[in-house]
């Protein structure tokens, strides 16, 4: 079965918790004015792309971002739990700066395997291995539905950083190594082309963490 899809991955707009330095995870907070403006700017940058569908996580900040990107266009928007942000357990809602220099937090951002091994004593959150499995499955589920066309996917910083590494041929264990992935800016756009034939499917990353459109964001 032939498939030809282009994914446009977008991190959600900036939120109140982003501004105040709180660890968000599967907690949620509203988009700020900057976040709304960024989403609108992304929509303008993508206005000529004929999307066949849009997907977001089940968290409101991605749903709102997707709606601003879509604007008045008639593009169906669906939610998928596999696109939700990583769950940080007992850390959610706390000031990041209070734990930033601790060994557990440093393992979160630098040593995924050590983080997974010690997660129950750290914060009882979601392991990277589980995040990798569900985000990868989300993409596979989307591929099953569509034969060809452009797909908008609005998700989260940790989820997309890991997912893009996986689509680039890396593993959850290695995705935080230097040069493998990078922190994604709010409303940045990453483009991945997927082709499938009788021998299997392949992903090709065409753009990663593109923020060129954000320089033209204007207040509503």
Secondary structure, 3 states (H helix, E strand, C coil): CCEEEEEEEEECCCEHHHHHCECCCCCCCCECHHHHHHHHHHHHHCCCCCEEEEEECCCHHHHHHHHHHHCCCCCCEEECHHHCCCCCHHHCCCEHHHCCCCHHHHHHHHCHHHHHHCHHHHCCCCCHHHHHHHHHHHHHHHHHHCCEEEEEEEECHHHHHHHHHHHCCCCCCCCCCCCCCCCCCCCCEEEEEEEEECCEEEEEEEEEEECHHHHHCCCC
